[in-house]
Amino acid sequence: MPSVEETATGRPAVVDRVNVALIAEAVDALGKLQERTGLKKVDLVNRALLVYEFVDAELRAGKQVLLRDPDGQDQLVKIFL
């Protein structure tokens, strides 16, 4: 895997380009995320891949994913990778 170099602004330089075809649900999710966050598509896709890799690594290490609502109620999330 290529190393990530940084530009003078401290932001990662482009180290690889990928052309992907998104399914309709992914296009909808990307649009919703753009509306909520104001981020560019490329930034959202990069973040999504980083989150996916982190969750995958944690699940493979035997950990679980939990969501906690503001009232302190926990909900175990079943994720099938």
N, C-alpha and C positions, 0 to 999 in steps of 0.2 A: 504494500500500500504506500503510495507516495506521501512524503511528509508534507505538512501544512506550513507554508511559508507565510509570513505576515508582510503587509505593505507598510509604507511609512506611517499610515494612519492607525496601525495596530490591528487592522482587520485582516482576516485570512485572505491570501491570494488564491485565485482560481487554480486548482491543481488538476482538475478533471472536468470534462463536460459530458453530460449524459442526455440523450434525447429519449423521452419516455412517452408512451401513450397511456392516458389515464382513463379509468372506467368512469361512468357517469357519477357514481357515488363519491369518488375521489374529487372530481371536478366540483361537485356541490360543496364538499367539505372544505376544499381549498378556497372557494368563493366566500363561504361563511367566515373562515379564519381571516381572510383579507379584510372583510368588513369589520370584524371585531378588533383586529390588531393593527390594521394599517400597514402591515408588512408586505413586502414584495413576495411573489410566488417563489422565487429562488430561495429567499430566506426561510419561508415556511417549509419548503421541501427539505432544506438542509437541517432545520430544527427537528422535523419529523423523523428523519433518518437517525439523528443522534439520540432522540428519545427511544425509538424502536430498538436500537442497538443496546442501549442501557437496560431497558426492560427485559430484552431477550437474555442478556448476560446474567441479570439478577435471577430470573426464573430458572435458568439452567443451573444456577448455583444453589437452587433449592429454596429460594425466597418466595414470598407471596406479595401480591399487590393489594393494597388496602386503600380505600377512600374514606375520609373522615369528614362528616358534615359539620357545620358550625356548632351544632348541639353536642358534638362529641360522639355521635353514633358512627360506628365503623361498619363498613360494608366490604366484604372480601370480593375482589374482582377476579373472575375466571377469564383468563386470556389464553387463547389457543394460537400458538405460533407455528 
